Structures are given as structure tokens and as C-alpha cells.
């Protein structure tokens, strides 16, 4: 009788397992590398907004809105809001898209648990140690005021300074300067909208909440800013 083993040699079993694992691995790589067209369009729209490309079509604006609402949902403490929670009306996203189209890179947005934050900062907003609104800041505030004038949403205006504040007779502390910046912005909103003064509140945070870390000129210019927080009608703080 022959002692030859019947069937395939033993090494072929191990080889088959390795080939099967390799095929599975490459299928997974292919799956992960496939980018849906919708996701691609949303990413492209977000990049256009970040780079200041404001000539958005209607479709691109809608995609930008959806992207921002998906990746920038935070509450007032900066904690991510679960994406399945629809915590604000579409009105805030509509306002954000419209203003981004009009003003471009001069403003930034954060979608909040209770509404929307619009950040106005940069070298053309406030001079160091000054609360005087620049023409660019007035233009942005006018656009915001006209966008929300016909709504009942409360507005909270917050002022900020950079980290190199120098006291003066008019502004002995950074708190005074930041509050004056907020008050100046609130006055402009009330006049330009017009926005009812009863909808407005102001606050100052000195340099304690920088929008951009660092001590460069660009970072400090970005931190000399005002922020307009549009709240849901039932979330006004008293």
C-alpha cells in the first residue's frame, strides 16, 4: 500500500487562509477610501467658506450650512452636542449661510445648544485699546441686525480684548474695555436693524476667552472682537 497522503498538501491550507485575509483587508481599504459625493460636496463647501470664497451657489450654501451644523454643534461650555439632537431651529443655519455669503471670512460661526454665535474679529475690527467700531465691524453688525430684525430671538452681545491690554483713564481694566465694545456693538444693532433694545443684553470677558491662542499680531487682532449670540426665543437669560 502507498503511504502517500490523499488531498492537498498541508501548506495549501495556510496559504488559502492568508490569501483570504489579504482579500478581506483590501476590500476594507477600498470601502474606507470611497467618498460619497454628498460628503465631498459638503467638505468642498466648508473649505470654500474657510478660505473666504463667498461666491456660493444655492446648493453650495445649503451644503455649507449642513456641514457647519454637523461639525460645529457645541453648547455654551464648548461640549459637543450629540448629532442626533436637533437642538435649534433651521433659522440659525439660514442666518449663518446668508451672512457667510455676504461677509465671507470676516466672521465665524458656532452652532450652539441654544442658538448660534457669530464672531466678528480681525485687524479691521478694533484697534488696540479702542472700543470704536470700524467700518468693517459696522457693516457686519448691520448685516446681522437686518437678518434678525423681524424675529423675536434674544441677542447677547459679548466683548473681548487681547492679552496685551494697557490701562488708561477711560478704561482702567480690560473688563471696562470689553464691556464698552459690547455696548457699542449693541447700540449699533439697535439702530441698524432696528433691533428692539429689549432683545439685547451685553457682557464683557476681558481677555479670558481668546478665540485664537498665541501672541502673534494676527492672534491678538482676532481676539479683539465682539460676538453676537442669537438665542432661541425661549432661552433668554434673565
GROMACS elastic network, one bead per residue, 0.5 to 0.9 nm:
[ bonds ]
;  ai    aj funct       b0    kb
    2     5     6  0.85159   500
    5     8     6  0.83833   500
    5     9     6  0.80426   500
    6     9     6  0.83545   500
    7    10     6  0.89329   500
    8    11     6  0.83084   500
    8    12     6  0.67157   500
    8    13     6  0.81336   500
    9    12     6  0.58288   500
    9    13     6  0.77469   500
   10    13     6  0.58196   500
   10    14     6  0.74287   500
   11    14     6  0.54315   500
   11    15     6  0.62543   500
   11    16     6  0.87103   500
   12    16     6  0.60189   500
   12    17     6  0.86206   500
   13    16     6  0.51718   500
   13    17     6  0.63842   500
   13    18     6  0.88071   500
   14    17     6  0.51700   500
   14    18     6  0.63484   500
   14    19     6  0.87723   500
   15    18     6  0.51723   500
   15    19     6  0.62693   500
   15    20     6  0.86607   500
   16    19     6  0.51439   500
   16    20     6  0.61367   500
   16    21     6  0.86275   500
   17    20     6  0.51176   500
   17    21     6  0.62226   500
   17    22     6  0.86680   500
   18    21     6  0.51631   500
   18    22     6  0.62199   500
   18    23     6  0.87011   500
   19    22     6  0.50794   500
   19    23     6  0.62065   500
   19    24     6  0.86570   500
   20    23     6  0.51928   500
   20    24     6  0.62653   500
   20    25     6  0.86231   500
   21    24     6  0.51063   500
   21    25     6  0.61079   500
   21    26     6  0.87301   500
   22    26     6  0.62424   500
   22    27     6  0.85833   500
   23    26     6  0.52938   500
   23    27     6  0.62040   500
   23    28     6  0.87256   500
   24    27     6  0.51228   500
   24    28     6  0.63129   500
   24    29     6  0.87690   500
   25    28     6  0.52198   500
   25    29     6  0.63689   500
   25    30     6  0.87597   500
   26    30     6  0.61342   500
   26    31     6  0.85422   500
   27    30     6  0.50982   500
   27    31     6  0.61679   500
   27    32     6  0.87128   500
   28    31     6  0.50154   500
   28    32     6  0.61969   500
   28    33     6  0.85703   500
   29    32     6  0.52345   500
   29    33     6  0.61323   500
   29    34     6  0.87425   500
   30    33     6  0.51857   500
   30    34     6  0.63501   500
   31    34     6  0.54569   500
   31    35     6  0.87208   500
   32    35     6  0.77724   500
   35    38     6  0.84250   500
   35    39     6  0.68130   500
   35    40     6  0.65750   500
   36    39     6  0.53458   500
   36    40     6  0.62494   500
   36    41     6  0.87396   500
   37    41     6  0.61492   500
   37    42     6  0.86235   500
   38    41     6  0.51555   500
   38    42     6  0.62585   500
   38    43     6  0.87070   500
   38    63     6  0.84063   500
   39    42     6  0.50738   500
   39    43     6  0.62006   500
   39    44     6  0.85715   500
   39    67     6  0.88123   500
   40    43     6  0.51684   500
   40    44     6  0.61331   500
   40    45     6  0.85882   500
   41    44     6  0.50334   500
   41    45     6  0.60922   500
   41    46     6  0.85866   500
   41    60     6  0.75717   500
   41    63     6  0.69703   500
   41    64     6  0.86854   500
   42    45     6  0.51007   500
   42    46     6  0.61917   500
   42    47     6  0.86729   500
   42    60     6  0.76931   500
   42    62     6  0.88504   500
   42    63     6  0.50712   500
   42    64     6  0.59904   500
   42    65     6  0.87442   500
   42    66     6  0.75065   500
   42    67     6  0.57508   500
   43    46     6  0.51047   500
   43    47     6  0.62199   500
   43    48     6  0.86172   500
   43    63     6  0.85075   500
   43    64     6  0.80345   500
   43    67     6  0.72825   500
   44    47     6  0.51543   500
   44    48     6  0.61834   500
   44    49     6  0.87290   500
   44    60     6  0.85911   500
   44    63     6  0.89472   500
   44    64     6  0.84329   500
   45    48     6  0.50770   500
   45    49     6  0.63461   500
   45    50     6  0.87077   500
   45    56     6  0.80822   500
   45    60     6  0.58147   500
   45    61     6  0.73329   500
   45    62     6  0.89570   500
   45    63     6  0.63844   500
   45    64     6  0.50895   500
   45    65     6  0.88713   500
   45    67     6  0.80101   500
   46    49     6  0.52072   500
   46    50     6  0.62386   500
   46    51     6  0.86895   500
   46    63     6  0.80796   500
   46    64     6  0.54292   500
   46    65     6  0.85830   500
   46    67     6  0.66250   500
   46    68     6  0.73520   500
   47    51     6  0.60764   500
   47    52     6  0.85447   500
   47    53     6  0.84225   500
   47    64     6  0.89595   500
   48    51     6  0.52161   500
   48    52     6  0.62266   500
   48    54     6  0.72280   500
   48    55     6  0.88907   500
   48    56     6  0.83199   500
   48    64     6  0.87737   500
   49    52     6  0.51678   500
   49    53     6  0.55752   500
   49    54     6  0.64029   500
   49    56     6  0.86184   500
   49    64     6  0.76407   500
   49   100     6  0.73929   500
   49   101     6  0.83179   500
   49   104     6  0.68234   500
   49   105     6  0.70974   500
   50    53     6  0.75610   500
   50   104     6  0.83726   500
   50   105     6  0.67191   500
   50   108     6  0.88515   500
   51    54     6  0.86961   500
   51   104     6  0.86315   500
   51   105     6  0.70993   500
   52   100     6  0.89563   500
   52   103     6  0.89106   500
   52   104     6  0.52426   500
   52   106     6  0.83489   500
   53    56     6  0.74534   500
   53   101     6  0.86113   500
   53   104     6  0.69566   500
   53   105     6  0.81223   500
   54   100     6  0.70838   500
   54   101     6  0.50784   500
   54   102     6  0.71506   500
   54   103     6  0.77152   500
   54   104     6  0.53994   500
   54   105     6  0.82236   500
   55   101     6  0.68753   500
   55   102     6  0.89232   500
   56    59     6  0.78880   500
   56    60     6  0.55992   500
   56    61     6  0.57447   500
   56   101     6  0.67034   500
   57    60     6  0.51016   500
   57    61     6  0.60557   500
   57    62     6  0.86198   500
   58    61     6  0.51353   500
   58    62     6  0.63130   500
   58    63     6  0.86998   500
   59    62     6  0.51890   500
   59    63     6  0.62563   500
   59    64     6  0.86183   500
   60    64     6  0.60296   500
   60    65     6  0.85271   500
   61    65     6  0.61502   500
   61    66     6  0.86805   500
   61    97     6  0.60811   500
   61    98     6  0.80636   500
   61   100     6  0.88949   500
   61   101     6  0.77115   500
   62    65     6  0.50548   500
   62    66     6  0.63041   500
   62    67     6  0.86345   500
   62    93     6  0.89872   500
   62    94     6  0.84253   500
   62    97     6  0.74737   500
   63    66     6  0.51309   500
   63    67     6  0.61090   500
   63    68     6  0.86038   500
   64    67     6  0.50544   500
   64    68     6  0.61074   500
   64    69     6  0.85094   500
   64    97     6  0.71801   500
   65    68     6  0.52668   500
   65    69     6  0.61276   500
   65    70     6  0.85254   500
   65    93     6  0.57572   500
   65    94     6  0.72462   500
   65    96     6  0.73111   500
   65    97     6  0.57827   500
   66    69     6  0.51666   500
   66    70     6  0.60737   500
   66    71     6  0.87300   500
   66    93     6  0.78369   500
   67    70     6  0.51061   500
   67    71     6  0.62016   500
   67    72     6  0.81854   500
   68    71     6  0.54053   500
   68    72     6  0.54518   500
   68    73     6  0.78196   500
   68    93     6  0.81881   500
   68   109     6  0.80857   500
   68   110     6  0.77751   500
   68   111     6  0.75190   500
   69    72     6  0.56113   500
   69    73     6  0.58728   500
   69    83     6  0.89008   500
   69    93     6  0.69964   500
   69   110     6  0.81629   500
   69   111     6  0.61031   500
   70    73     6  0.63068   500
   70    83     6  0.66644   500
   70   111     6  0.88387   500
   71    74     6  0.88035   500
   71    80     6  0.89405   500
   71    83     6  0.86456   500
   71   111     6  0.88319   500
   72    80     6  0.79755   500
   72    81     6  0.88008   500
   72   109     6  0.81154   500
   72   110     6  0.55619   500
   72   111     6  0.56188   500
   72   112     6  0.79240   500
   73    78     6  0.87847   500
   73    79     6  0.84081   500
   73    80     6  0.59922   500
   73    81     6  0.55142   500
   73    82     6  0.80396   500
   73    83     6  0.77143   500
   73   110     6  0.67883   500
   73   112     6  0.56202   500
   73   113     6  0.70529   500
   74    77     6  0.75721   500
   74    78     6  0.52020   500
   74    79     6  0.52680   500
   74    81     6  0.53104   500
   74    82     6  0.89353   500
   74   110     6  0.72110   500
   74   111     6  0.62007   500
   74   113     6  0.60703   500
   75    78     6  0.52662   500
   75    79     6  0.54350   500
   75    80     6  0.65782   500
   75    81     6  0.64914   500
   75   111     6  0.79899   500
   75   114     6  0.72039   500
   75   115     6  0.89569   500
   76    79     6  0.74168   500
   76   112     6  0.65079   500
   76   113     6  0.68986   500
   76   114     6  0.79262   500
   77    80     6  0.89628   500
   78    81     6  0.89247   500
   78   112     6  0.85335   500
   80    83     6  0.85654   500
   81    84     6  0.84591   500
   81    85     6  0.70833   500
   81    87     6  0.85733   500
   81   112     6  0.82495   500
   81   113     6  0.70023   500
   82    85     6  0.56277   500
   82    86     6  0.87222   500
   83    86     6  0.73770   500
   85    88     6  0.89343   500
   86    89     6  0.77456   500
   86   113     6  0.89326   500
   87   112     6  0.82952   500
   87   113     6  0.58072   500
   87   114     6  0.69795   500
   87   115     6  0.80630   500
   88    91     6  0.80864   500
   88    92     6  0.72785   500
   88    93     6  0.88968   500
   88   111     6  0.85377   500
   88   112     6  0.79963   500
   88   113     6  0.68682   500
   88   114     6  0.64539   500
   88   115     6  0.58521   500
   88   116     6  0.85853   500
   88   232     6  0.72614   500
   89    92     6  0.62754   500
   89    93     6  0.78098   500
   89   115     6  0.79806   500
   89   232     6  0.81186   500
   90    93     6  0.52817   500
   90    94     6  0.62255   500
   90    95     6  0.86999   500
   91    95     6  0.61344   500
   91    96     6  0.85747   500
   92    95     6  0.51483   500
   92    96     6  0.61680   500
   92    97     6  0.86960   500
   92   111     6  0.78375   500
   92   115     6  0.64984   500
   92   116     6  0.59668   500
   92   230     6  0.78045   500
   92   231     6  0.89687   500
   92   232     6  0.89842   500
   93    96     6  0.50163   500
   93    97     6  0.61783   500
   93    98     6  0.85785   500
   93   111     6  0.79041   500
   93   116     6  0.79779   500
   94    97     6  0.52590   500
   94    98     6  0.61496   500
   94    99     6  0.85878   500
   95    98     6  0.52076   500
   95    99     6  0.60998   500
   95   100     6  0.84448   500
   95   144     6  0.82433   500
   95   147     6  0.66195   500
   95   148     6  0.79354   500
   96    99     6  0.53123   500
   96   100     6  0.59693   500
   96   101     6  0.85050   500
   96   108     6  0.88257   500
   96   109     6  0.68688   500
   96   116     6  0.80141   500
   96   118     6  0.79362   500
   97   100     6  0.51128   500
   97   101     6  0.61099   500
   97   102     6  0.86459   500
   98   101     6  0.52137   500
   98   102     6  0.63598   500
   98   103     6  0.87130   500
   98   147     6  0.84178   500
   99   103     6  0.58031   500
   99   104     6  0.75691   500
   99   107     6  0.83512   500
   99   140     6  0.83160   500
   99   143     6  0.69779   500
   99   144     6  0.71634   500
   99   147     6  0.80989   500
  100   103     6  0.52821   500
  100   105     6  0.74481   500
  100   106     6  0.85607   500
  100   107     6  0.71493   500
  100   108     6  0.79397   500
  100   109     6  0.86395   500
  101   104     6  0.57564   500
  102   140     6  0.89052   500
  102   143     6  0.81321   500
  103   106     6  0.60337   500
  103   107     6  0.68042   500
  103   139     6  0.85310   500
  103   140     6  0.68027   500
  103   143     6  0.83652   500
  104   107     6  0.65910   500
  104   108     6  0.86076   500
  105   108     6  0.70773   500
  106   119     6  0.85885   500
  106   120     6  0.64774   500
  106   121     6  0.68638   500
  106   122     6  0.71144   500
  106   124     6  0.89413   500
  106   136     6  0.82472   500
  106   137     6  0.87007   500
  106   140     6  0.80170   500
  107   118     6  0.67001   500
  107   119     6  0.54618   500
  107   121     6  0.68470   500
  107   122     6  0.87667   500
  107   140     6  0.78409   500
  108   117     6  0.81783   500
  108   118     6  0.58455   500
  108   119     6  0.50467   500
  108   120     6  0.68769   500
  108   121     6  0.85388   500
  109   116     6  0.70555   500
  109   117     6  0.56302   500
  109   119     6  0.62033   500
  110   115     6  0.88068   500
  110   116     6  0.58788   500
  110   117     6  0.51373   500
  110   118     6  0.68208   500
  110   119     6  0.82522   500
  111   114     6  0.82792   500
  111   115     6  0.62341   500
  111   117     6  0.63828   500
  111   118     6  0.89508   500
  112   116     6  0.52365   500
  112   117     6  0.68754   500
  112   229     6  0.88983   500
  112   231     6  0.87902   500
  113   116     6  0.80882   500
  114   230     6  0.82238   500
  114   231     6  0.56379   500
  114   232     6  0.58689   500
  114   235     6  0.67469   500
  115   229     6  0.72115   500
  115   230     6  0.56256   500
  115   232     6  0.56108   500
  115   235     6  0.88543   500
  116   228     6  0.82985   500
  116   229     6  0.57140   500
  116   230     6  0.52352   500
  116   231     6  0.67002   500
  116   232     6  0.87848   500
  117   227     6  0.66150   500
  117   228     6  0.57751   500
  117   230     6  0.62683   500
  117   231     6  0.85825   500
  118   144     6  0.86909   500
  118   226     6  0.85606   500
  118   227     6  0.55049   500
  118   228     6  0.51040   500
  118   229     6  0.61825   500
  118   230     6  0.79297   500
  119   211     6  0.88598   500
  119   225     6  0.72559   500
  119   226     6  0.63028   500
  119   228     6  0.65429   500
  119   229     6  0.85313   500
  120   125     6  0.73351   500
  120   137     6  0.69933   500
  120   140     6  0.74951   500
  120   141     6  0.85091   500
  120   222     6  0.81832   500
  120   224     6  0.88428   500
  120   225     6  0.56432   500
  120   226     6  0.55209   500
  120   227     6  0.59729   500
  120   228     6  0.81236   500
  121   124     6  0.76523   500
  121   125     6  0.56980   500
  121   126     6  0.78181   500
  121   137     6  0.80725   500
  121   211     6  0.89121   500
  121   221     6  0.67952   500
  121   223     6  0.65293   500
  121   224     6  0.61320   500
  121   226     6  0.67149   500
  121   227     6  0.83702   500
  122   125     6  0.55644   500
  122   126     6  0.76182   500
  122   218     6  0.73136   500
  122   219     6  0.83421   500
  122   220     6  0.82398   500
  122   223     6  0.74427   500
  122   224     6  0.70508   500
  122   225     6  0.71790   500
  123   126     6  0.68147   500
  123   127     6  0.74225   500
  123   217     6  0.84990   500
  123   218     6  0.71873   500
  123   220     6  0.85063   500
  123   222     6  0.68546   500
  123   224     6  0.82380   500
  124   127     6  0.75797   500
  124   134     6  0.64553   500
  124   135     6  0.80504   500
  124   136     6  0.63663   500
  124   137     6  0.74381   500
  124   221     6  0.81186   500
  125   132     6  0.86370   500
  125   133     6  0.65161   500
  125   134     6  0.52791   500
  125   135     6  0.78458   500
  125   136     6  0.63447   500
  125   137     6  0.52300   500
  125   138     6  0.86594   500
  125   221     6  0.79772   500
  125   222     6  0.86173   500
  125   224     6  0.74130   500
  125   225     6  0.67764   500
  125   226     6  0.87118   500
  126   129     6  0.80659   500
  126   130     6  0.62401   500
  126   131     6  0.65408   500
  126   132     6  0.66569   500
  126   133     6  0.63894   500
  126   134     6  0.63719   500
  126   137     6  0.81455   500
  126   181     6  0.86808   500
  126   221     6  0.76535   500
  126   224     6  0.60937   500
  126   225     6  0.69101   500
  127   130     6  0.53817   500
  127   131     6  0.77187   500
  127   132     6  0.78531   500
  127   133     6  0.89289   500
  127   134     6  0.84248   500
  127   221     6  0.81621   500
  127   224     6  0.79256   500
  128   131     6  0.86045   500
  128   161     6  0.83199   500
  128   162     6  0.81087   500
  128   164     6  0.85450   500
  128   165     6  0.76570   500
  128   166     6  0.89410   500
  128   220     6  0.89652   500
  128   221     6  0.81899   500
  128   224     6  0.75614   500
  129   161     6  0.82197   500
  129   165     6  0.66365   500
  129   166     6  0.70459   500
  129   167     6  0.82420   500
  129   168     6  0.85787   500
  129   171     6  0.81525   500
  129   174     6  0.87712   500
  129   177     6  0.72842   500
  130   133     6  0.84985   500
  130   177     6  0.73947   500
  130   181     6  0.80618   500
  131   177     6  0.65757   500
  131   178     6  0.77639   500
  131   179     6  0.89493   500
  131   180     6  0.61053   500
  131   182     6  0.84546   500
  131   184     6  0.71499   500
  132   180     6  0.89737   500
  132   181     6  0.73274   500
  132   184     6  0.73878   500
  133   136     6  0.80208   500
  133   137     6  0.58218   500
  133   138     6  0.61952   500
  133   181     6  0.78620   500
  133   184     6  0.71805   500
  133   185     6  0.73602   500
  133   188     6  0.89990   500
  134   137     6  0.51283   500
  134   138     6  0.61876   500
  134   139     6  0.86137   500
  135   138     6  0.50193   500
  135   139     6  0.61200   500
  135   140     6  0.86809   500
  136   139     6  0.51040   500
  136   140     6  0.63350   500
  136   141     6  0.86872   500
  137   140     6  0.51452   500
  137   141     6  0.61322   500
  137   142     6  0.84936   500
  137   185     6  0.85150   500
  137   226     6  0.89423   500
  138   141     6  0.50861   500
  138   142     6  0.59594   500
  138   143     6  0.85552   500
  138   185     6  0.80215   500
  138   188     6  0.73094   500
  138   189     6  0.89057   500
  139   142     6  0.51219   500
  139   143     6  0.62726   500
  139   144     6  0.86996   500
  140   143     6  0.51806   500
  140   144     6  0.62709   500
  140   145     6  0.86388   500
  141   144     6  0.50060   500
  141   145     6  0.60089   500
  141   146     6  0.85724   500
  141   185     6  0.71680   500
  141   186     6  0.88551   500
  141   188     6  0.70352   500
  141   189     6  0.61759   500
  141   192     6  0.78973   500
  141   193     6  0.89305   500
  141   228     6  0.87110   500
  142   145     6  0.50632   500
  142   146     6  0.61677   500
  142   147     6  0.85285   500
  142   188     6  0.74167   500
  142   189     6  0.65138   500
  142   191     6  0.87309   500
  142   192     6  0.54110   500
  142   193     6  0.66540   500
  143   146     6  0.53144   500
  143   147     6  0.61758   500
  143   148     6  0.88691   500
  143   192     6  0.84949   500
  143   193     6  0.82676   500
  144   147     6  0.51062   500
  144   148     6  0.64198   500
  144   149     6  0.83676   500
  144   189     6  0.77547   500
  144   193     6  0.79556   500
  144   228     6  0.85416   500
  145   148     6  0.54523   500
  145   149     6  0.55947   500
  145   188     6  0.84770   500
  145   189     6  0.52889   500
  145   190     6  0.76160   500
  145   191     6  0.86138   500
  145   192     6  0.61468   500
  145   194     6  0.67023   500
  145   195     6  0.63957   500
  146   149     6  0.51555   500
  146   150     6  0.78265   500
  146   189     6  0.85768   500
  146   192     6  0.70906   500
  146   194     6  0.72471   500
  146   195     6  0.82073   500
  147   150     6  0.75497   500
  147   151     6  0.84607   500
  147   193     6  0.79198   500
  148   151     6  0.53265   500
  148   152     6  0.79110   500
  148   153     6  0.74718   500
  148   193     6  0.76110   500
  148   195     6  0.77183   500
  148   230     6  0.85318   500
  149   152     6  0.79213   500
  149   153     6  0.89228   500
  149   192     6  0.89721   500
  149   193     6  0.51955   500
  149   194     6  0.60091   500
  149   195     6  0.52512   500
  149   196     6  0.80266   500
  150   193     6  0.85925   500
  150   194     6  0.89183   500
  150   195     6  0.82877   500
  151   154     6  0.88033   500
  151   233     6  0.89098   500
  152   199     6  0.76390   500
  152   232     6  0.84453   500
  152   233     6  0.61169   500
  153   199     6  0.71511   500
  153   230     6  0.63461   500
  153   231     6  0.56435   500
  153   232     6  0.55161   500
  153   234     6  0.83020   500
  153   235     6  0.87979   500
  153   236     6  0.82096   500
  154   198     6  0.81824   500
  154   200     6  0.62067   500
  154   201     6  0.81349   500
  154   229     6  0.82891   500
  154   230     6  0.61155   500
  154   231     6  0.53621   500
  154   232     6  0.69394   500
  154   233     6  0.61687   500
  154   234     6  0.87697   500
  154   235     6  0.80317   500
  154   236     6  0.59673   500
  154   237     6  0.87855   500
  155   186     6  0.88771   500
  155   199     6  0.58225   500
  155   201     6  0.65155   500
  155   202     6  0.86502   500
  155   228     6  0.65239   500
  155   229     6  0.55655   500
  155   231     6  0.61113   500
  155   236     6  0.82893   500
  156   186     6  0.85499   500
  156   199     6  0.81640   500
  156   200     6  0.58003   500
  156   202     6  0.57237   500
  156   203     6  0.76004   500
  156   227     6  0.80885   500
  156   228     6  0.58060   500
  156   229     6  0.50094   500
  156   230     6  0.66599   500
  156   231     6  0.76312   500
  156   236     6  0.87796   500
  156   237     6  0.89718   500
  157   182     6  0.55357   500
  157   183     6  0.76621   500
  157   185     6  0.71958   500
  157   186     6  0.63488   500
  157   200     6  0.72120   500
  157   201     6  0.61030   500
  157   203     6  0.63670   500
  157   204     6  0.85709   500
  157   226     6  0.69076   500
  157   227     6  0.57443   500
  157   229     6  0.63171   500
  157   230     6  0.88720   500
  158   178     6  0.77617   500
  158   179     6  0.74233   500
  158   181     6  0.80278   500
  158   182     6  0.52269   500
  158   183     6  0.85235   500
  158   185     6  0.88249   500
  158   201     6  0.85317   500
  158   202     6  0.57319   500
  158   204     6  0.55525   500
  158   205     6  0.72861   500
  158   225     6  0.84751   500
  158   226     6  0.55180   500
  158   227     6  0.50842   500
  158   228     6  0.64557   500
  158   229     6  0.78883   500
  159   175     6  0.88676   500
  159   177     6  0.80216   500
  159   179     6  0.55933   500
  159   180     6  0.74450   500
  159   181     6  0.53190   500
  159   183     6  0.80772   500
  159   185     6  0.85814   500
  159   202     6  0.78358   500
  159   203     6  0.63311   500
  159   205     6  0.62894   500
  159   206     6  0.72838   500
  159   224     6  0.80998   500
  159   225     6  0.62267   500
  159   227     6  0.65786   500
  160   174     6  0.83504   500
  160   175     6  0.83556   500
  160   177     6  0.79627   500
  160   179     6  0.78024   500
  160   181     6  0.75223   500
  160   182     6  0.80353   500
  160   204     6  0.62180   500
  160   205     6  0.54624   500
  160   206     6  0.50397   500
  160   207     6  0.58289   500
  160   208     6  0.80097   500
  160   209     6  0.74566   500
  160   210     6  0.77993   500
  160   223     6  0.65590   500
  160   224     6  0.56524   500
  160   225     6  0.53901   500
  160   226     6  0.61282   500
  160   227     6  0.82806   500
  161   164     6  0.83097   500
  161   165     6  0.71924   500
  161   174     6  0.66640   500
  161   175     6  0.84043   500
  161   177     6  0.72994   500
  161   178     6  0.58203   500
  161   181     6  0.88940   500
  161   204     6  0.88783   500
  161   205     6  0.76712   500
  161   206     6  0.51035   500
  161   208     6  0.82510   500
  161   209     6  0.87683   500
  161   210     6  0.80883   500
  161   220     6  0.81728   500
  161   221     6  0.89356   500
  161   223     6  0.59678   500
  161   225     6  0.67541   500
  161   226     6  0.89480   500
  162   165     6  0.64740   500
  162   174     6  0.87337   500
  162   206     6  0.75696   500
  162   207     6  0.51233   500
  162   208     6  0.85596   500
  162   210     6  0.72063   500
  162   215     6  0.88219   500
  162   219     6  0.83639   500
  162   220     6  0.51876   500
  162   221     6  0.73276   500
  162   222     6  0.82044   500
  162   223     6  0.51670   500
  162   224     6  0.53745   500
  162   225     6  0.86052   500
  163   206     6  0.85581   500
  163   207     6  0.55607   500
  163   208     6  0.82729   500
  163   210     6  0.83970   500
  163   215     6  0.76814   500
  163   220     6  0.71096   500
  163   223     6  0.83414   500
  164   207     6  0.86146   500
  164   215     6  0.87241   500
  164   220     6  0.82069   500
  165   173     6  0.80073   500
  165   174     6  0.62842   500
  165   206     6  0.88952   500
  165   207     6  0.82949   500
  166   171     6  0.85713   500
  166   172     6  0.82140   500
  166   173     6  0.79003   500
  166   174     6  0.79193   500
  167   170     6  0.81108   500
  167   171     6  0.58273   500
  167   173     6  0.56652   500
  167   174     6  0.73373   500
  168   171     6  0.50504   500
  168   172     6  0.51812   500
  168   173     6  0.79148   500
  169   172     6  0.58330   500
  170   176     6  0.83875   500
  170   177     6  0.85138   500
  171   174     6  0.69762   500
  171   175     6  0.81608   500
  171   176     6  0.54263   500
  171   177     6  0.55896   500
  171   180     6  0.88842   500
  172   175     6  0.83569   500
  172   176     6  0.67934   500
  172   177     6  0.81824   500
  173   176     6  0.54369   500
  173   177     6  0.68261   500
  173   178     6  0.89384   500
  173   206     6  0.81856   500
  174   177     6  0.50988   500
  174   178     6  0.60861   500
  174   179     6  0.85250   500
  174   204     6  0.87130   500
  174   205     6  0.81827   500
  174   207     6  0.70738   500
  175   178     6  0.52430   500
  175   179     6  0.61140   500
  175   180     6  0.85125   500
  175   204     6  0.59598   500
  175   205     6  0.63440   500
  175   207     6  0.83011   500
  176   179     6  0.53326   500
  176   180     6  0.61363   500
  176   181     6  0.86887   500
  176   204     6  0.76658   500
  176   206     6  0.78428   500
  177   180     6  0.50984   500
  177   181     6  0.62258   500
  177   182     6  0.87181   500
  177   204     6  0.79771   500
  177   206     6  0.72706   500
  178   181     6  0.51197   500
  178   182     6  0.63608   500
  178   183     6  0.86798   500
  178   203     6  0.78324   500
  178   205     6  0.63016   500
  178   206     6  0.52461   500
  178   207     6  0.82182   500
  178   224     6  0.86087   500
  178   225     6  0.85756   500
  178   226     6  0.83649   500
  179   182     6  0.50429   500
  179   183     6  0.60911   500
  179   184     6  0.85716   500
  179   202     6  0.71055   500
  179   203     6  0.57310   500
  179   205     6  0.76145   500
  179   206     6  0.79477   500
  180   184     6  0.60401   500
  180   185     6  0.85360   500
  180   204     6  0.79382   500
  181   184     6  0.51647   500
  181   185     6  0.62637   500
  181   186     6  0.86237   500
  181   204     6  0.80876   500
  181   225     6  0.79845   500
  181   226     6  0.68803   500
  182   185     6  0.51484   500
  182   186     6  0.61153   500
  182   187     6  0.86537   500
  182   201     6  0.89414   500
  182   202     6  0.57600   500
  182   203     6  0.64702   500
  182   204     6  0.67570   500
  182   225     6  0.88769   500
  182   226     6  0.62169   500
  182   227     6  0.80919   500
  182   228     6  0.89474   500
  183   187     6  0.61464   500
  183   188     6  0.86379   500
  183   201     6  0.86407   500
  183   202     6  0.62347   500
  183   203     6  0.81645   500
  184   187     6  0.52004   500
  184   188     6  0.63794   500
  184   189     6  0.87782   500
  185   188     6  0.51407   500
  185   189     6  0.62558   500
  185   190     6  0.87161   500
  185   226     6  0.73805   500
  185   228     6  0.87807   500
  186   189     6  0.50392   500
  186   190     6  0.62009   500
  186   191     6  0.86910   500
  186   197     6  0.82557   500
  186   200     6  0.67952   500
  186   201     6  0.77003   500
  186   202     6  0.71745   500
  186   228     6  0.88827   500
  187   190     6  0.51479   500
  187   191     6  0.63298   500
  187   192     6  0.85971   500
  187   197     6  0.83494   500
  188   191     6  0.51394   500
  188   192     6  0.58220   500
  188   193     6  0.83177   500
  188   194     6  0.87663   500
  189   192     6  0.52372   500
  189   193     6  0.58349   500
  189   194     6  0.66106   500
  189   195     6  0.59469   500
  189   196     6  0.87634   500
  189   197     6  0.87728   500
  189   200     6  0.87017   500
  190   193     6  0.60141   500
  190   194     6  0.50022   500
  190   196     6  0.59997   500
  190   197     6  0.59847   500
  190   200     6  0.81173   500
  191   195     6  0.68960   500
  191   196     6  0.88182   500
  192   195     6  0.73242   500
  193   196     6  0.83672   500
  194   197     6  0.89042   500
  195   198     6  0.84028   500
  195   199     6  0.71677   500
  195   200     6  0.79106   500
  196   199     6  0.55953   500
  196   200     6  0.72355   500
  197   200     6  0.52392   500
  197   201     6  0.81660   500
  198   201     6  0.79932   500
  199   236     6  0.85463   500
  201   237     6  0.89082   500
  205   208     6  0.59276   500
  205   209     6  0.66541   500
  206   209     6  0.76191   500
  207   210     6  0.61426   500
  207   223     6  0.76220   500
  207   224     6  0.84272   500
  209   212     6  0.89193   500
  209   223     6  0.82834   500
  210   213     6  0.62276   500
  210   214     6  0.89231   500
  210   219     6  0.86308   500
  210   220     6  0.84782   500
  210   222     6  0.83335   500
  210   223     6  0.54430   500
  210   224     6  0.86704   500
  211   219     6  0.80328   500
  211   222     6  0.67283   500
  211   223     6  0.54720   500
  211   224     6  0.89730   500
  211   225     6  0.87621   500
  212   218     6  0.88367   500
  212   219     6  0.54608   500
  212   220     6  0.77230   500
  212   222     6  0.66870   500
  212   223     6  0.64678   500
  213   216     6  0.88615   500
  213   219     6  0.65218   500
  213   220     6  0.84332   500
  213   223     6  0.86361   500
  214   217     6  0.88578   500
  214   218     6  0.88837   500
  214   219     6  0.58894   500
  214   220     6  0.75653   500
  215   218     6  0.81618   500
  215   219     6  0.61234   500
  215   220     6  0.62223   500
  216   219     6  0.51918   500
  216   220     6  0.62213   500
  216   221     6  0.85409   500
  217   220     6  0.52231   500
  217   221     6  0.60562   500
  217   222     6  0.85876   500
  218   221     6  0.51135   500
  218   222     6  0.61924   500
  218   223     6  0.86698   500
  219   222     6  0.51399   500
  219   223     6  0.62687   500
  219   224     6  0.88664   500
  220   224     6  0.63500   500
  221   224     6  0.52665   500
  221   225     6  0.77757   500
  222   225     6  0.64495   500
  223   226     6  0.87124   500
  231   234     6  0.80545   500
  231   235     6  0.62034   500
  231   236     6  0.66305   500
  232   235     6  0.53292   500
  232   236     6  0.72149   500
  233   236     6  0.64418   500
